[in-house]
């Protein structure tokens, strides 16, 4: 693609903002509206006040349940990614510099200091691109937050209820802050899971450290000074670095603040603060509006496919058509896709050379789904992206940017060599807010990810511990039973 073509594509994508509401659809598209004045005074302090005073008992039942599902999904993907080459490299590189053996590495035997453990577990949980997604912002919320507070729970007493409250507050914090600058912040190239995720980590860790309001203000301020992650990293090991580093940076911020290491009191909203520096959009109502009443954490979703979220509708359509018609690759003449511009901007790699690149290739995703009838981690491995049948079929996948198609939708037509055509329109893919994964599907996903890393019996114990986290005297039990023996 030429520089001119790419610039046109980026401009087209940037011109269509991605927003959503709980009542409509995740990743819903609305026309641009004139910016509305929003209060910009004491945003950081008001947010800190809420975090410090929010209680477990205040959480609605549906928010608690989604927090538990978030935990279960995160533990599964952290265990599943623990043997990836990326994690092996990180463990090898950091081992000489790690401090006391304070915290577990999920799916492994090593123990590291809490900041390095949080980093590695954050990497492990994101390397498959199989983790949770807040679809309004494309933030992967659990990585920065759960990685940090599970490590901390091995150093100090943290009950299951305290842990769940901190997890929800961390997710709520990062997603609200993400809402305030999305999509402008994301469009220019920031990886929002890292840049907003650090706030979630700092808030959750600070909550468990019992920071007072002023200390929480400073923790948020120190988090604001550590934005991490650029979208150029997508398709490489560097992408998973971002949530891992956000987790560690949040611990760093909250720990310093706990000893009264100061920051500005207005690091989010100040003229030269975080929001104004990293985005041309600032909507502080998204941060402060209906705190404790409207929960972004209740909108979290979980991936049935181990790849970029914008490819999920196409994978869903391909699997449905394959299974219904018993398709084989040699029957297919062409696969036409009507897609939103973001699909090609994020997943336009035509010739992925390794599994990590395949996670950002709409061509590979559709081809492998048609050949293998699945979109799990095995379908985005080095083996899959070099399979001759899949490679041949992906050259027949023809995505076309189409007005009126939402990022959450796809319109697929498969032309067969015998002249027949098969059609499927997906409005909401499996795993979306509208078609969520069931608890049973989350358990199956967990078991598949843990297979070969921990025993089936151990996986069942971890699953049960996650479901029953509220009754655990110590949240650290989950980390300790999730290691390799």
CORSULKA-V941215 format. One line per field, one symbol per residue. ss: DSSP state (h for helix, s for strand, l for the rest). phi: phi as a letter, one per 30 degrees, with the letter a starting at -180 (. if undefined). A space follows every 10 residues. Layout:
ss=???
phi=???
This chain:
ss=llhhhhhhhh hhhhlllsll llllllllsl llllllllll llhhhhhhhh hhhllhhhll hhhhhhhhhh hhhhhhhhhh llllhhhhhh hhhhhlllll llssllllll sslhhhhhhh hhhhhhllll llssllllsl hhhhhhhhhh hhhllllllh hhhhhhhhhh hhhhhhhhhh hllhhhhlls lhhhhhhhhh hhhhhhhhll llhhhhhhhh hhhhllllls hhhllllhhh hhhhhhhhhh hhhhhhhhll llllllllll lllhhhhhll llllhhhhll lllllhhhhs slllllllhh hhhhhhhhhh hhhhhlllhh hssssssssl hhhhhhhsll llllhhhhll shhhhhhhhh hhllllhhhh lhhhhllhhh hhhhllssss slllllllls ssssssllll ssssssllll llllllllhh hhhhhhhhhh lllllhhhhh hhhhhhhlhh hllllhhhhh lllll
phi=.ddddddddd dddddcdcba bddcbdhdcb ddbedcebdb chdddddded edcdcedddd eddedddddd dedddddddd ddcdeededd dddcedcdde dcbdceibcd bbdddddddd dddedcddhb ddbdddbidc ddedddeddd ddddcbdbdd dddddddddd dddddddded bdceedddkd dddddcdddd dddddddddh ddddddeddd dddddbdbjb deddjbeedd eddddddddd deddddddci ddbddbddcd ecdddddcac cbbddddcdh eibccdddcd bbddbcaedd cdeddedddd ddddchdbed dccabcbcbd eddddcbcdd bdcbeddddb bdddeddddd dciabddddb cddddcdedd eddddcdbdb dbejddedba bcbcccddjd bbbaccdbde jdddbddded ddddeedddd eicbdddddd ddedddeced cddbddeddd dccdc
